Amino acid sequence: MAQASKGAASAAPVEPVPARGRRSRITPEREAELYEVVLDLLREVGYDALTMDAVAARTRSSKATLYRQWGGKAELVARAIRHSKPGRVGDVDTGSLRGDFHALAMREDDCTMERNSALMRGLAMAMHTNPDLMRAFRELLVEPEMEDLRRVLQRAVDRGEVRADNPALGYVVHMMLGAFATRALIDELPPTREFLTSYIDAVVLPALGVPTH
């Protein structure tokens, strides 16, 4: 459920989050511009070849400013991905779990989803050899999104749509990420809105005991 691209520019605004233990000294507009450059560089050269020197040169910033604001490359990349996301998962509330899941699947168009899928595959590989990147992603992306998803699921439980003791509740994240990540591997195709909504109706909702019609 993680995604990054220029297409997110039209999404709901996300307030900049100052890096922990440091004071923000740049404007939200400048921060957004810098994050876009980071994403562009990631697509061009990948995480391992991306350097703070390259970010500084392309954004006409000083490395000292970048390190003061973000501490290092791992946190800068994780925050760039987070900033590009189209709003918070937990803010989606259509009144039904099926509606919520479909709304989440529709937040990005197919082109944006394809770009994000390729980017995240590269970052997933980099995480295996970069503990700092793994830690930054868990802290800034994975854990907040899991907490948001738990809110979505808890609302469904409170509405009586899902039984509180349903064992599939603990595997929803795995199911959703698995569909997104393995689409290219199995079908040699990028994830699309149609694919994800069909997967939600065929796999995720039945596992939770939620009718799809």
Backbone hydrogen bonds, N-H to C=O, Kabsch-Sander energy under -0.5 kcal/mol:
donor,donor_aa,acceptor,acceptor_aa,energy
8,A,5,S,-1.4
9,A,6,K,-2.0
10,S,7,G,-1.0
11,A,8,A,-1.9
15,E,13,P,-0.5
19,A,69,Q,-0.5
22,R,19,A,-2.2
31,E,27,T,-2.5
32,A,28,P,-2.4
33,E,29,E,-2.1
34,L,30,R,-2.2
35,Y,31,E,-2.4
36,E,32,A,-2.0
37,V,33,E,-1.6
38,V,34,L,-2.1
39,L,35,Y,-2.2
40,D,36,E,-2.2
41,L,37,V,-2.6
42,L,38,V,-2.3
43,R,39,L,-2.0
44,E,40,D,-1.7
45,V,41,L,-3.0
46,G,41,L,-0.7
46,G,42,L,-1.6
49,A,45,V,-0.5
50,L,46,G,-0.9
50,L,47,Y,-0.7
55,V,51,T,-1.9
56,A,52,M,-2.6
57,A,53,D,-2.6
58,R,54,A,-2.5
59,T,55,V,-2.1
60,R,56,A,-0.7
60,R,57,A,-0.5
61,S,56,A,-2.5
66,L,62,S,-1.9
67,Y,63,K,-2.8
68,R,64,A,-2.3
69,Q,65,T,-2.2
70,W,66,L,-2.9
71,G,66,L,-0.5
71,G,67,Y,-1.7
72,G,70,W,-0.5
76,L,72,G,-1.9
77,V,73,K,-2.6
78,A,74,A,-2.4
79,R,75,E,-2.5
80,A,76,L,-1.8
81,I,77,V,-2.3
82,R,78,A,-2.3
83,H,79,R,-2.7
84,S,80,A,-1.4
85,K,81,I,-0.5
85,K,82,R,-1.2
87,G,85,K,-2.1
91,D,88,R,-0.9
92,V,89,V,-1.6
93,D,91,D,-0.5
100,D,96,S,-2.3
101,F,97,L,-2.8
102,H,98,R,-2.5
103,A,99,G,-2.3
104,L,100,D,-2.2
105,A,101,F,-2.1
106,M,102,H,-1.4
107,R,104,L,-1.0
113,M,109,D,-2.5
114,E,110,D,-2.2
115,R,111,C,-2.0
116,N,112,T,-2.6
117,S,113,M,-2.5
118,A,114,E,-2.0
119,L,115,R,-2.0
120,M,116,N,-2.9
121,R,117,S,-1.9
122,G,118,A,-1.6
123,L,119,L,-2.0
124,A,120,M,-2.5
125,M,121,R,-1.6
126,A,122,G,-1.8
127,M,123,L,-2.1
128,H,124,A,-0.8
128,H,125,M,-0.7
129,T,126,A,-1.2
130,N,126,A,-0.7
134,M,130,N,-2.3
135,R,131,P,-2.6
136,A,132,D,-2.4
137,F,133,L,-2.5
138,R,134,M,-2.4
139,E,135,R,-2.4
140,L,136,A,-2.7
141,L,137,F,-2.2
142,V,137,F,-2.7
143,E,138,R,-2.7
145,E,141,L,-2.2
146,M,142,V,-2.4
147,E,143,E,-2.2
148,D,144,P,-2.1
149,L,145,E,-2.5
150,R,146,M,-2.2
151,R,147,E,-1.5
152,V,148,D,-1.9
153,L,149,L,-2.6
154,Q,150,R,-2.6
155,R,151,R,-2.0
156,A,152,V,-1.4
157,V,153,L,-2.2
158,D,154,Q,-2.8
159,R,155,R,-2.0
160,G,156,A,-0.5
160,G,157,V,-1.1
161,E,156,A,-2.3
162,V,156,A,-1.0
166,N,163,R,-1.8
169,L,166,N,-1.6
170,G,167,P,-0.8
171,Y,168,A,-2.0
172,V,169,L,-0.8
175,M,171,Y,-2.4
176,M,172,V,-2.7
177,L,173,V,-2.8
178,G,174,H,-2.2
179,A,175,M,-2.0
180,F,176,M,-1.9
181,A,177,L,-2.9
182,T,178,G,-2.4
183,R,179,A,-0.8
186,I,182,T,-2.8
187,D,183,R,-2.1
188,E,184,A,-1.1
189,L,183,R,-1.0
196,L,192,T,-2.6
197,T,193,R,-2.7
198,S,194,E,-2.1
199,Y,195,F,-2.5
200,I,196,L,-2.6
201,D,197,T,-2.0
202,A,198,S,-2.3
203,V,199,Y,-2.7
204,V,199,Y,-1.2
205,L,200,I,-2.7
207,A,203,V,-1.8
208,L,204,V,-1.3
209,G,205,L,-0.5
209,G,206,P,-1.2
210,V,205,L,-2.8
